[in-house]
Amino acid sequence: MAAESVLISEVGPRDGLQNCKGIMPTAAKQAWIAALAAAGLKEIEVGSFVSPKLLPQMADTGEVTRAALDLEGLTVAVLVPNLKGAQLAVDAGVHKITLPLSVSETHSLRNLRRTHDQVIDEAKAITAMLAELPAEKRPHFEGSLSTAFGCTLEGAVPEATILRCAERLVEAGCHEVGISDTTGYGDPKSVKALIRSVRGAVGDDMVTGVHLHNTRGLGLANALAAYEEGIDTFDSSLGGLGGCPTAPGASGNIVTEDLVFMFEAMGVSTGVDIDALMKTREQVAAVLPDEELYGFTPRAGLPLGFAAANVAA
Amino acid sequence: MAAESVLISEVGPRDGLQNCKGIMPTAAKQAWIAALAAAGLKEIEVGSFVSPKLLPQMADTGEVTRAALDLEGLTVAVLVPNLKGAQLAVDAGVHKITLPLSVSETHSLRNLRRTHDQVIDEAKAITAMLAELPAEKRPHFEGSLSTAFGCTLEGAVPEATILRCAERLVEAGCHEVGISDTTGYGDPKSVKALIRSVRGAVGDDMVTGVHLHNTRGLGLANALAAYEEGIDTFDSSLGGLGGCPTAPGASGNIVTEDLVFMFEAMGVSTGVDIDALMKTREQVAAVLPDEELYGFTPRAGLPLGFAAANVAA
């Protein structure tokens, strides 16, 4: 059931950078994304088409996207909060868009200033807009269940609410439903259980990816649990960049370097050259010297005689 | 197959403190161990009966042991490198002794200055010494397979060598065989595979505990893998204290706080009051201010509405 290879979807340029105090200059973003792709990452979330007033770190997403589209074989993904963002993403020519739907309605109102009904309406409007495009210009459309393992404002969200959100995203035309542990509340047992429930509601093929955080240190254990449950796409961020917006001092996304090491050590191919990947930390540190870069494998180095799965393959 | 409750064996006062540059004063050790036991930890490795010239941090193990034995319900464990250490441990009245056997003979020679044959001879001598004791004074005797997932000097160690070491420990009279990822080389797949192999060689009942490190960030994922394989005893260290002796800047033992959080979140009882546990970090920081304390749960705090398994039970 578990996959022989996995897709690591690097979200550092989006989820990482949007939570940094400093702003990475456009040229540095483009060079970093190019280096990440050269290290073997096949999907990168390069930015977010949101209001530059809300997230000035993402103001250059258009330029960053256009440069990323020149990188051969790379799936260029962006986050969009609404139809307007999706339209900008389509204009830029992205391959994939992700619309977050926070299953905690309190969080949805606070973060996107929209109720569940309003987010679903945006999803429907995006689907209608995409339907007008020729097939080759139509990006993959993911709806993502944010705060799926609990919310810092509401606590646990009832499973029935989560499953209804998943069903409504599919009914609204999403091609895929992601599960996001925005708050780092998940644990291996709840990760497995929720994957099974959401798949039960919308079908196994509709749920292939998870977005996990490492807020309480369980990120890789949760990724392992998801992998054992048949998930084959994992969001992560180089250096766990960006920290956790709701918990100062705590880490944010799971660390790409450690995630890649875990899978390669298990003999599960990621296609990533881990040495080249780790080297890109220098690019981040050079322009964002005050940001903490997480990750244990870069500090400890690889085991003596370590052979990556994709080298052996 | 997986257990409903697990035993967390706190090794901070031994494996943590022996890798610290500073020396924790005896009274501070005793107070910290008392606080750890009060937080619900039922087994603590309080020190090591080794030469104080080699490890001055452990010179007061006798005094620390005697104070720990006054703590009701606590299993007091120590590490011993040889018969002489085991005799001192018995004289002090400990409940459990652990003799490490490094499956990498290079590491064994470097660390304990003994070949495999010589360590096995010590094990036999310890067994003979224990046999002379009345049953109620006889400590539990664990033989531990160090560097079981690879060695920083030798790299991977052949499985046949590891299994032969396990068999010889049992033949020499050990009551239990532990599996130790001294170097942080293990991954979830190799952890599961080795537990299965060692159990195949010496019997399921002889292998119930693992000692994992978090050197490359995989500590909790490896603990989860071991748990899924039926292991119910986990060594860990408060704050991941002590770092990694072979990799400066990298972390060492898995962090007790995060491990307890993982299990409790999964509904697996540890018996530990996680708030009381986290509070003991202050005692360590007060006397060892230069030591880095690891752990994400203490930084992020518990999830909103979090109910521990042992509170619910």
Interface residues (C-beta under 8 A of the other chain):
Chain A: G150 C151 T152 L153 E154 G155 A156 T183 G184 Y185 D187 P188 K189 S190 N214 T215 R216 G217 L218 L220 A221 A223 L224 A225 C244 A247 G249 A250 S251 V255 D258 F261 M262 A265 M266 G267 G295 F296 T297 R299 A300 G301 P303 L304 G305
Chain B: G150 C151 T152 L153 E154 G155 A156 T183 G184 Y185 D187 P188 K189 S190 N214 T215 R216 G217 L218 L220 A221 A223 L224 A225 C244 A247 G249 A250 S251 V255 D258 F261 M262 A265 M266 G267 G295 F296 T297 R299 A300 G301 P303 L304 G305
